[in-house]
């Protein structure tokens, strides 16, 4: 079984496991920031996560583990195209309202750290080269009000101690509800998911510049994006239907692929219900959908012309699924409503999908399912990922 190398993080139980065959062995402890996700580093098999309890960026790779202090609670995590610099933005944590304005940048070659203050909020982040000069910029995507801000990386690294305020060039030609970011490592082109569509930007002469909106081809919007860095394609699940999250069983879902450079679109219908974050690898996407009529996993293959095949597989039910009529991430008397995390291995051969709350991972290869148990519950679905694939430069 070539599932070896799959890493499973239980952020509620502060445990990380690696799956070899049918056995999951603990390889680390820590509290990975669930919203920031895990960052696959461009070179080798390195990967990193923000520990939201210890306040550390934890980096695995080259047979070693090391940790660098960062500001928390971590909202998003991203690296530059060669994986030397990692930026971490801060979010709300356990507070319902944004309160932190801290941004941390880590130089992985030297472990040196720079911390600055920017705009309070929950910013998305990318690190991209200027189209004109090649100079690296930390690009923050703000919302409510919407804006895109490009800060020269050198300005942050040279800011000095005492966490000074550092700002960059800003444009506000973006919707106020941005949620979901993607970057093409080859071109430095940034995509942001908003209610208007996929909004695209580049940094040119130190200033963010909008280069065009690609409207969603079906009703609704995407809230989460992944990147196929080989093709420069952004993938997202567009959610339609009632805006009230308590009506989640009536949500519609479509998998949408957008060519970041030319705006070309492909779209595929998915089962209805709650489709949370999905997996992508080796020109294959996998989407788990939760619904009272049965949970499904849709596996979609792509080629240069777009989506070419799709298969749907029934999944064993969650013991404590979301309740119809309540928001799907609500907490019930039996504990948190559960969900699933999905990953596709870098070759597109294997799919891993968790059974949140039940401490299980289903490994799927050509519609054959093997179930692996872990010692902890995987509350809220945990996180699963395969190190060593192509990096899309943003934590997932």
N, C-alpha and C positions, 0 to 999 in steps of 0.2 A: 504494500500500500504506500503510495507516494504522497500521503497526507503529511508525512514527517516535515516538521518545520512550522506547522500551524501553531500560532500563539493565541492563547485565550486569556483575556483579562477580565477578572471579576472585580469591577471597581467598588462594589459594595462590600466585598469581603477582603479587599486589599491583597489580592492574590493574582499571580500570573502563572500560567501553565504552558507547557509545550507538549503537543500531541505527537507521539511516535507510535505508529500502528494503531492499536486500540487502547493505548494507555496515555493518560495525561499526567505529567510530572510537574510539580511546582518548580519554577525557575527563578522567581523573584517575588518580592513583596512590594506593595505600594498601592496608591490610590490614583489610578489614571483618571485624569479629568475627562469625563464621559463626553462632554460637548466638544472639547478640543480634539479628541480622538488620538490615534497613533499616527505618527509621521514616518513614512518610509523614506530613508535617505537615499539620494541618487546613486551613490557608489557602493558596490558590494551588497552585503546583507544587513546593513545598519538600520536601526529604527529607534525612535525616541518617543517619549510621552511626558506630559507634565504631571507630576505628582501633586495632587491638589490638597494633600494634607501636610506633607513635608516642605512644600515650596521648592521643589527641585525639578529641573529638566533631567530626566533619566535617559541615558543613551546606551544602547546595546549595539555591539558590532566588533568585529575583529577579535572575537573571543573574550571581550571584556565588557564590564559595565562601569560607567562612571556617572556621577551626578553633579549638577551645577546649580547653584541657587538662582531662583527666578521669583518674580512676583506672581501671586495667586489671588483670587481664583482664576484659573486659566479658561479663556473663552475660545481662542483659536491659536493654532500653531502652524508655522510654515517655514520653509527654507529656501535658499537661493538655488539656482539651477545646478550648481556643482555640490551643494550640500555642506558648504563651510559654515554659513551663518544660519542660525535659527532664531525666529522672532516669535514671541508669545505675547498675546494681548490678554487683558483681564476683563472679566464679566461681572455678573451679579452675585455668583455664589448662592448662599442661602437667603440673600436679600431679594425682595421682589422688585426693587428699583435699582437701576445702574448707579454706582457710587465710586467706582475706581477709574482712574485715568492712566494707569501704569502700563508701559510697554517695555519688555525686556528683549535684548538682543544678545545672543551668545555666539562667540567665535569658537567653533569646535576644535580648531587647530591649537588654540592657546588656552581654552577654557575661560578666557576673559569675558566679563559680563558688563553690559551697559544698561542702565535703567533710566528711563525718562518719563515725563508726564505728557500726555496729549489731551484729547478731548474725552470727557467722561462718557461712557456708553458701553456698548458690547461690540467693538469693531471686529470685522473680518480683517485678515492680513495676508499679504503676499510679499515676496521679495523678487523684484524683476529688474532687468537692465533697461536703462534709458534707450529709446530707439535711435537717438541721435549720437549719444556720447558713449553708451555702454556702461555708464556709471550706475551702480546698484542703488535702488530706492526701496524703502519699506513703504508699501502702499496700504493704507487703511481704508476700509469701506465702512462708513458711518451710516447710521439710520436714525430717523426721527429727530432731527431732519436729515435727509439723505445727503451724502457728500462722499467724494473720493479725494483722499489726501496722499500726496507723494512726498516722503521725507528722505533726503539723501542719507544713505546708510552711514556715510562718513560723519554726518552731523550727529547721529546718535552715538556712534562709537567714540567721538571726541567730546561728548557733552560733559564729561567729568562727574565728580561725586555729587551727593546730596539731591539726586533725582530732579534735575532741572526740567522746565518745560521746553520741549522742542516741537516746533510745528513746521509744516511744509506747505507746498502749493496745493490749493484746494479748488475743486470745481463742485458745483451743486446740481449739475445736469444729470440727476439720477432720482428715481422714485424714493420715497421716504421709508419703504418697507423692505429694503434689501435684506435677504437672508439666504446665504448659499453663495460660495465663491469658487472659482476655478481659474487655472492659469495654464497656458500653453508654454511648456518649457522652451520650445524651439524659438518662438517668436516674442515671448514676453507679453502676449496678449492676455488680458484679464476679462473674465466673464462674471457677472453678478446676476443672480436670480432676484427679480422683483415682481410685483404685481403687473407691471407693464410687459415683461418678457425677459429675455436674456440681454442685459445691457453690457456692451463691450467697451473696453478702454485700453489705452497704451499710455506710457509715460514718454513724453517727447520734450527735450530741452528742459527737463526738470519739472514739467507740468503735466498732470493727467489730462488726457484728451479723449472725449467720447468718439467712437468710430462707428456707432450704429446700433440700433435696437433690433433684436429678432423677436417678434411677437410669438407667444406660445401658440402652437397650431391647433390646440383644443381648449375648451373652456377650463379655467382654473389657472394654477401657477405651480411652479416647483419651489421647494424650500431647501433643497439639498442637491448638490451637484458633485459629480465625479468626472475625472478627466481620463481619456485615452490619450496618453502623451505621445504615442507613436503616430496617431492620425490627427492630432490636434482637434479632437472632438469632445464636447461637453455632453455629459449624459445627466438627465434628471427625470424624476417621476413627477409628472404634472397632476396635482390633486384638484379635482373639480367636485361639484355638488354643494351641499349646504355649508355655509361658512361656520356655523355653530359646531364646535368640535364634539359636542355631545351627540351629534348626528353622524358620527364617523362611519356607521355601518352603511350609510348611503353615499359615501364618497366614491367618486370615480377615479380611476388611475390610468395614466398613459405613460409609457416610457418614450422619452423624446431625446433624440440625438441632434446636436447643433454643431456644424462646422464653425469653429471659432473665427476662421479667417474669412470665409465667403458667405457665412450665414445660411448655408444649406441645411435642410431639416429632414429628419425621418421620424416617424411616429408609429407606435405599436400599442394597441389596447391591452390592458392588464385587468385581472379580476378586481372587483370593488372591495372596499373596506379600508383598513389601515395598512398602508405600505410604508414602513419606516425606512431607515437608511438601508441602501442596497449595496451589493458587491459588484466589482468589475475587475477583470483581468484576462489577458490573452484574447481580446476581442470577444469576450463573453460577459454578459451582465446577468445577475441573479437577483430577483426581487421576491421577498416574502410578504404575503398579504394575510392579514388577520381578519377573520369574519366569523360571526356566529354559525354560518352554514358550513364552515370548514376552512382551515388554514391551508394555503397553497404556496408553492415555490415555483416561480416562473423563470426558466432559464432561456436566455435570448442570445443567439450568436449573431455576430456582425461580420461583414466583409467590406471591401472598399466601396461597394454600392449601397451599403446600409444594412438594416436588419434582414437576415436571411432565413433563420429558423427559430422557432419558439416552442418550448415544451413546458407543460405544467404538471407538477407532482404534488400529491396530497401530503401534508405533514401531520405527524401526531399532534393532537390538540394540547394547548397549554392548560395546566391544572388551574391556573388563576388568570384567565384572559381578561381583557377589558370588558366592561359591562355596557351593553347597549343603553343609550340614554345618559351615559356619563362620559366625561372626557376620557380618552383612552389612556392617558397617563395619570389618571386620578388614583388616589389611595383609598382602598376599601378596607372593611373590617378584617379581611384575611391578609392584608398587606398590600404592597403596590401592585397595580394591574401590570401584567407582564407583557413583554414584547420579545422580538427576536433581533439578533445581529447576524449579518450575512457577509461572507467573504468568498472570493474566487481566487484560486491560486494563480501565480503569474503566467502559467501556460494555458489557462482556461480549461483545465481538465477536471479539477476538483472544485466542489462547492461545499462550504461549511455554513450551517445555519444553526443557531442556538435555540434551545427550548428554555426561555427565561423562567426562573423560579423553580425549575425542575432539575437544574444542574446537568444538562445534557447538551451535546453537540452532535448534530446529524451530519455525516460526511457522505456526499453524493457524487457518484461517478457513473455516467451513462445510465442513470435512473436506478442504480443500485445504492441502497441506503445502509450505512453502518452507523450505529450509535455509540458514542463514547461518553462516559460519565466523568464528572469532576467532583471533588469533595465538597465544593460550595454550591450555592443555589443558582448563581448567575442571575441575581435579581436585576430586573430591567433589561435582560438579555445579554448583559456583559458586552464585550467587544472581541471580535475575532479578526485575524489578519495573517497573511503570509509574508514574511520578510523576503527581500531579494528581488522583488518585482520592479517594474518601471515606476519611478516616483512621479506623482502629479504635483509635488511640492507643497501640498497642504495636508494637514492631519485629517484623518477620517475615522 
